[in-house]
Amino acid sequence: MSRRLFLWIVIVVLFIAVLYLTFLAGSSTAQGAIQASVSSKSAAATSSYGGMVGGC
């Protein structure tokens, strides 16, 4: 019985660690990536507009 309890405790601890790394630690990295993506899209939209591509 104690071995099964120990395994469940290990599983729960690993699950909580994955959640922490996914949401809390990844949020700071995600904000930087979102800001970089938005700035590059706005720069690309303003710098070159080639009109309609592939239209009739």
VOBA-1610 file (N, C-alpha, C; in pm, whole numbers, padded with zeros to 5 digits, always signed):
BEGIN
Met+00082-00120+00000Met+00000+00000+00000Met+00086+00126+00000Ser+00195+00125+00075Ser+00278+00245+00083Ser+00348+00274-00051Arg+00379+00169-00127Arg+00444+00190-00256Arg+00348+00257-00354Arg+00222+00217-00354Arg+00124+00281-00443Arg+00101+00426-00403Leu+00097+00452-00274Leu+00080+00589-00226Leu+00200+00675-00268Phe+00319+00621-00256Phe+00439+00692-00297Phe+00436+00724-00446Leu+00391+00630-00528Leu+00382+00653-00672Leu+00283+00764-00704Trp+00169+00765-00636Trp+00070+00870-00659Trp+00122+01006-00617Ile+00197+01010-00509Ile+00255+01137-00465Ile+00355+01188-00569Val+00437+01098-00623Val+00532+01137-00726Val+00460+01188-00851Ile+00353+01120-00890Ile+00276+01161-01008Ile+00216+01300-00988Val+00160+01325-00872Val+00098+01454-00844Val+00204+01565-00843Val+00319+01538-00782Val+00425+01639-00778Val+00474+01672-00919Leu+00492+01571-01002Leu+00534+01595-01140Leu+00429+01672-01219Phe+00302+01640-01197Phe+00193+01709-01265Phe+00191+01857-01227Ile+00208+01885-01099Ile+00210+02025-01054Ile+00332+02097-01111Ala+00445+02030-01121Ala+00564+02091-01179Ala+00543+02125-01326Val+00477+02037-01399Val+00450+02063-01541Val+00354+02181-01555Leu+00251+02186-01473Leu+00159+02299-01478Leu+00231+02430-01446Tyr+00318+02428-01348Tyr+00393+02549-01312Tyr+00480+02595-01428Leu+00553+02501-01488Leu+00642+02538-01598Leu+00564+02584-01720Thr+00447+02527-01741Thr+00367+02563-01858Thr+00308+02702-01844Phe+00246+02732-01730Phe+00170+02856-01718Phe+00248+02969-01652Leu+00316+02944-01545Leu+00380+03054-01473Leu+00515+03091-01533Ala+00600+02995-01557Ala+00732+03024-01612Ala+00722+03058-01761Gly+00629+03000-01833Gly+00614+03026-01975Gly+00545+03157-02007Ser+00476+03216-01910Ser+00402+03339-01939Ser+00495+03456-01966Ser+00608+03464-01897Ser+00701+03574-01922Ser+00764+03561-02060Thr+00794+03439-02101Thr+00850+03417-02234Thr+00746+03442-02342Ala+00623+03403-02314Ala+00516+03420-02413Ala+00486+03568-02435Gln+00492+03650-02331Gln+00464+03792-02349Gln+00569+03856-02439Gly+00694+03820-02421Gly+00799+03873-02508Gly+00781+03829-02651Ala+00741+03705-02671Ala+00720+03654-02807Ala+00600+03721-02872Ile+00494+03746-02796Ile+00375+03812-02851Ile+00409+03954-02891Gln+00482+04026-02807Gln+00519+04164-02840Gln+00607+04168-02964Ala+00700+04076-02977Ala+00787+04073-03095Ala+00707+04040-03220Ser+00610+03951-03208Ser+00528+03913-03323Ser+00442+04030-03368Val+00383+04100-03275Val+00297+04214-03309Val+00379+04325-03375Ser+00496+04353-03321Ser+00577+04461-03378Ser+00627+04424-03518Ser+00662+04297-03541Ser+00710+04259-03673Ser+00596+04259-03775Lys+00477+04220-03733Lys+00362+04223-03825Lys+00325+04365-03863Ser+00326+04456-03766Ser+00291+04594-03798Ser+00398+04657-03886Ala+00523+04623-03865Ala+00630+04678-03948Ala+00620+04623-04090Ala+00587+04497-04104Ala+00574+04439-04237Ala+00453+04494-04310Ala+00346+04522-04237Ala+00226+04574-04301Ala+00246+04716-04350Thr+00322+04796-04278Thr+00341+04934-04319Thr+00451+04951-04421Ser+00549+04860-04425Ser+00664+04882-04511Ser+00637+04845-04657Ser+00562+04739-04681Ser+00543+04698-04820Ser+00401+04648-04841Tyr+00334+04708-04937Tyr+00202+04661-04975Tyr+00204+04642-05126Gly+00189+04517-05168Gly+00200+04487-05310Gly+00067+04480-05381Gly-00041+04513-05314Gly-00171+04503-05377Gly-00224+04361-05372Met-00324+04335-05454Met-00386+04204-05454Met-00296+04105-05529Val-00277+03990-05470Val-00190+03890-05532Val-00276+03773-05577Gly-00267+03736-05701Gly-00337+03620-05753Gly-00483+03646-05788Gly-00521+03769-05801Gly-00661+03799-05834Gly-00684+03802-05983Cys-00808+03799-06023Cys-00843+03804-06165Cys-00851+03945-06217
//
